[in-house]
Amino acid sequence: MLEGSNGFVLLDRDGVINVDRPDSLTRLEDLAIQPGAAEAAEMLVAGGYSLLVITNQAAVGRGDLDLGTLETINAAVEKELDGAITDWFICPHLSDDGCECRKPGTLLLEQAQKKYGFDPSATWFVADAGRDVEAALRFGCRPALVRTGKGRATEKDYPNIDVWDDLISFARWLAP
């Protein structure tokens, strides 16, 4: 385990673990895991890290996805990652709803921290979008931007954030 870490890695789902879809992932048959994500999860867990997923799922708020299907998709993600996910923290709201849990808000991070007691300053949050990076920074986590999903487009907006090509590159660095 990397010195200064406390054994938790936070992960965004879409674009980090699974392939991001421009129209949102609303059907199980459209689920595609990012290349190397399963191996990355295995490496991180073997390295002593617990993985917490922090994800916005506005498709629920739009009515494009029901909670049962979301749970089925997340269960399939867990299966693809061989049970490596410790817990899920999900915002089902639309950006116009004004909730505090939708990233870049920090309520999901606060809930995860309260449940697991991690030190944000010693916790990496692997993300592909600006709202994820903003949530990490606001909560005091270490943002790790990956170039998958929206990451390549996001990278130019955050020149001082550590960047990896994908989740497996990050895992090889953190838990070699």
N, C-alpha and C positions, 0 to 999 in steps of 0.2 A: 504494500500500500504506500502511496506517495506520501512523503513527509508533509505534515501540515494539513492532511486530509482527515476526515472523520468517518470514512466508510460509506458515504452516500453519494450517488450520482443521480441527478435529476435529468430526465429526458423528455423532450417534446416528442409527440408521436409522429404526426404527419410530416414527412420530409426528412426525419431523422431515423426513425425505426422502419416506417413503411414509405413507399413511394407516394409522394404528394400528388393529389389529383386536382386539377383546376376547378372541377365541379364538386369537390368534396367526396370523400369515401363514404358511400351510403349503402353499398351492397357488398356482402361478404365475397362474392365472386370477383369483385374488383380489387381485393386486397393483394398487394404485392410487397413483400418485405424488401428493404434496401439490400443490395448485395453486401455481404459481410456483417450485417446487423446481428444475425444469430450468433455468429462466432464472436463478435464484439461483446455481446451480452454474456456469453459463456466466459470470456476472458475477464471481464469486469467482476463477475460473481466469484470466479476462481481467485481473483486478486483481493477478495475480501470486501467488495462493495455491494451494497443493496441498491437496487434500481427502483426509482419512483418516477412514474410517468405523470407529467403535468401538461394537460392538453385542453385547448379550446375546441369545442365541437358545436359550432354554430348551426350545423345542419339540423341538429335537434330543435333548436329555437325556430328555425325556418319551417319546420315540419317536414323536411326532406328525409329525416332519419328518426325512428322511434328509439326509445331507451333500450328496448329488448334487442333490436338489431345492433345497436351500439355495443351492448354487452357481448353479443355473439361475435362481433368483429374483434373486440378487445380480447376475448377468450382465444380467438384464433391467433392473434398476435402473440399472446402468451405461449400458446402451443408451439408456434414457429420459433419462439425464443426459449423453448424447453423450460418453461416455468420460471424464467429468470426475473420477472417483474415482481417486486415485493408488494407494490400498491399502486393504485390509480387515483389521480385527482383531476376531476373533469368539470369544465364549465360548459353547460349546454346553452348558454345565452347568446343573444345577438349583440353586436357592438353597440347598437342603439338602446339596449336595455338598461345601460348604466350600472351594471352590477360591478362589484369589486373583485369578483373571482376571474373575470375574463382578462387574460394577459393582454396588455402590459400591467394590469392590476396584480396585486400580490397576494390576494386572499388564499388562492390555492397553495401558494408557497408557505403562507402562514399556517394553514391547516396541516400541511405535511410536516412542517417544523414542530408544531405543537404535538402531533402524534408520535413523531420519531425522535425528537430532541436533538436534531443535528445543528451544528454551528454553521450558519449560512456562509461565513467567511472561509470555511474550510470545505465547502461543497461546490462541486462543478454542476452547472446547468448546461447541457448540450442542446443546442438550438440551431434552427435554420432561418428564422425570421426575426425581424427587428423587434416585434412585440415581445418575443421570448427574451431577447437580449436585454431589452428595457426592463422587463420583469426581474430578471436576474440581477441587474445593476441596482434597481430600486430596493430589492430585498437584501442586497449585500452578498449575493452568491458570485462565484467565479464563472462568467459566461464563456462557453466554448462553442464557437460557431463552426458548423460543418457546411461544406459547399454543396451538399445534396439539397433537394427540395428548393427552397427559395434562397439558399445560402449564398450562391454565387452573386445574385443580385443584391443581397443584403451586405455582403462583405465590404463594398465600397463605402457604405455609411458608417462603418465601425472600424476605422484603421488601427485602433489601439486594442482590439479584441483578439485573443488567440484564435487561430483558424486551423482546421484540419480538413482534409479532403472529404472524409466521411466518418461514420461512427467507428468503423474498424481501425482507422488511423488514430483516432483519439484513444481507443482502448489499448492499442499497441504502445502508445506513449504513456498512458496512465498506469496500466497494469501489464507490463511486458512479461 
